[in-house]
Amino acid sequence: MAYATVEEFTAFLDPDPVPANAQRLLDRASTKLDQLLMGAVYKTDDDGLPADPALAAVFREAVCIQAQYIDSLGDETGSMANVSQMSLGTQQIVRALSVVGSGTPRVSPDLMVLLQTKGLWPVNPYVWG
């Protein structure tokens, strides 16, 4: 389940239009947030969402930031993350041997700033609330 709704994403993006694949972007962004916060401990409601309203608001904003970033990359799956060069005329694609140290980051820098300023990154076991 995504930490933000399409309606919340639409409000976040305003005045920019919401992408047609908004729900899928929110789902992917929520999964990425789960990965980043692996090991974090917080109370959840029956749907598995943060029970604390302040934490739920941070998760909602984080997911909207990441969904916008995924959309702006135009690469939902990460299949282009290790592309170091690309040409459309005569279709030349050069892939790096590794995405370590090169390639496009899969996590929005703004998402990381939000998590850091809210005390959620790096993850150290902490019981919220």
C-alpha positions as CSV (number, residue, x, y, z in Angstrom):
1,M,0.0,0.0,0.0
2,A,1.3,3.4,-0.9
3,Y,1.9,6.0,1.8
4,A,0.2,8.7,-0.3
5,T,-2.9,8.7,-2.4
6,V,-3.2,9.9,-6.0
7,E,-5.2,12.9,-4.7
8,E,-2.4,13.8,-2.3
9,F,0.1,13.4,-5.1
10,T,-2.0,15.6,-7.3
11,A,-2.0,18.4,-4.6
12,F,1.8,18.0,-4.1
13,L,2.4,18.4,-7.8
14,D,0.0,21.4,-8.2
15,P,0.1,23.3,-10.6
16,D,1.9,20.5,-12.6
17,P,-0.3,17.8,-14.0
18,V,-0.4,14.4,-12.3
19,P,1.0,11.6,-14.5
20,A,-1.3,8.9,-15.8
21,N,0.7,6.2,-14.0
22,A,0.5,8.1,-10.7
23,Q,-0.6,5.1,-8.6
24,R,2.2,2.9,-9.9
25,L,4.7,5.7,-9.2
26,L,3.4,6.0,-5.6
27,D,3.6,2.3,-5.1
28,R,7.2,2.2,-6.4
29,A,8.1,5.2,-4.3
30,S,6.6,3.6,-1.2
31,T,8.6,0.4,-1.8
32,K,11.8,2.5,-2.1
33,L,11.0,4.3,1.2
34,D,10.4,0.9,2.9
35,Q,13.9,-0.2,1.6
36,L,15.5,3.0,2.9
37,L,13.9,2.7,6.3
38,M,14.5,-1.0,6.8
39,G,15.1,-1.5,10.5
40,A,13.1,1.6,11.5
41,V,10.5,0.8,14.2
42,Y,7.2,2.7,14.5
43,K,3.6,1.9,15.4
44,T,1.3,1.2,12.5
45,D,-2.4,1.1,12.0
46,D,-4.4,-1.9,10.6
47,D,-3.3,-1.0,7.1
48,G,0.4,-1.0,8.0
49,L,0.6,2.8,7.7
50,P,2.4,4.9,10.4
51,A,-0.1,5.5,13.3
52,D,1.5,8.8,14.3
53,P,0.1,11.6,12.2
54,A,3.4,13.5,12.1
55,L,5.3,10.5,10.9
56,A,2.5,9.7,8.4
57,A,2.9,13.2,7.0
58,V,6.6,12.7,6.6
59,F,6.1,9.4,4.8
60,R,3.4,11.0,2.5
61,E,5.8,13.9,1.6
62,A,8.7,11.5,1.1
63,V,6.7,9.3,-1.3
64,C,5.4,12.2,-3.3
65,I,9.0,13.5,-3.6
66,Q,10.2,10.1,-4.8
67,A,7.3,9.5,-7.2
68,Q,7.9,12.9,-8.8
69,Y,11.6,12.0,-9.1
70,I,10.9,8.6,-10.7
71,D,8.5,10.3,-13.2
72,S,11.1,13.0,-14.0
73,L,13.7,10.3,-14.7
74,G,11.4,8.7,-17.2
75,D,12.8,5.3,-16.1
76,E,10.5,3.6,-13.6
77,T,12.3,0.3,-13.6
78,G,15.9,1.5,-13.3
79,S,16.8,-0.2,-16.5
80,M,18.7,2.9,-17.7
81,A,20.5,3.5,-14.4
82,N,23.8,2.3,-15.8
83,V,23.7,4.1,-19.1
84,S,26.7,6.3,-19.4
85,Q,26.0,7.5,-23.0
86,M,23.1,7.4,-25.4
87,S,22.4,8.6,-28.9
88,L,19.1,8.5,-30.7
89,G,20.5,8.9,-34.2
90,T,21.6,5.4,-35.2
91,Q,20.7,4.3,-31.6
92,Q,24.0,3.9,-29.8
93,I,23.8,3.1,-26.1
94,V,26.8,2.6,-23.9
95,R,26.3,1.0,-20.5
96,A,28.7,1.4,-17.6
97,L,30.0,-1.8,-16.0
98,S,28.7,-0.7,-12.7
99,V,26.2,1.9,-11.3
100,V,28.5,2.4,-8.3
101,G,30.0,5.9,-8.7
102,S,28.3,6.6,-12.0
103,G,24.8,6.5,-13.4
104,T,21.7,8.2,-12.2
105,P,20.8,7.8,-8.5
106,R,17.6,5.8,-8.0
107,V,16.7,7.9,-4.9
108,S,15.8,11.5,-5.0
109,P,18.4,13.8,-3.3
110,D,15.4,15.8,-1.9
111,L,14.0,12.6,-0.4
112,M,17.3,12.0,1.4
113,V,17.4,15.6,2.7
114,L,13.8,15.2,4.0
115,L,14.7,12.0,5.8
116,Q,17.8,13.4,7.3
117,T,16.2,16.6,8.5
118,K,13.3,14.7,10.1
119,G,15.8,12.4,11.9
120,L,14.9,9.3,9.9
121,W,18.1,8.7,8.1
122,P,20.5,7.0,8.7
123,V,18.3,4.4,10.2
124,N,19.2,3.5,13.8
125,P,16.7,1.4,15.7
126,Y,14.4,3.8,17.3
127,V,10.8,3.4,18.5
128,W,8.7,6.2,17.3
129,G,6.2,7.7,19.8
